[in-house]
Amino acid sequence: MKRSRRYQGSATLVPPETSLGIDEAIDKLKAGATAKFDE
């Protein structure tokens, strides 16, 4: 959970639900980027 550390500062300003959504979006972007590189 390296991302949660990186966004810990903004997590205090952003509601938990929003930060979770951002986390999921980043996961999807990273997964998509990784898939492209793997190909």
C-alpha positions in Angstrom: 0.0 0.0 0.0 2.7 2.5 -1.0 0.0 4.8 -2.6 -1.8 5.4 0.7 1.5 6.7 2.2 2.0 9.0 -0.8 -1.6 10.4 -0.5 -1.6 10.5 3.3 -1.2 14.3 3.3 -4.2 14.9 1.0 -6.2 12.1 2.6 -6.8 14.4 5.5 -8.4 17.0 3.2 -10.3 14.5 1.1 -13.1 12.2 2.4 -12.1 8.5 2.7 -14.6 7.5 -0.1 -12.9 9.9 -2.5 -9.4 8.8 -1.7 -10.5 5.2 -2.2 -11.9 6.1 -5.6 -8.6 7.8 -6.5 -6.7 4.8 -5.3 -8.8 2.5 -7.5 -8.5 4.8 -10.5 -4.7 4.8 -10.1 -4.7 1.0 -9.8 -6.7 0.7 -13.0 -4.3 3.2 -14.8 -1.3 1.3 -13.5 -2.8 -2.0 -14.5 -3.5 -0.7 -18.0 0.0 0.8 -18.4 1.6 -2.5 -17.1 -0.5 -4.5 -19.5 0.7 -2.3 -22.4 4.3 -2.7 -21.4 3.9 -6.5 -20.9 2.7 -6.8 -24.4 
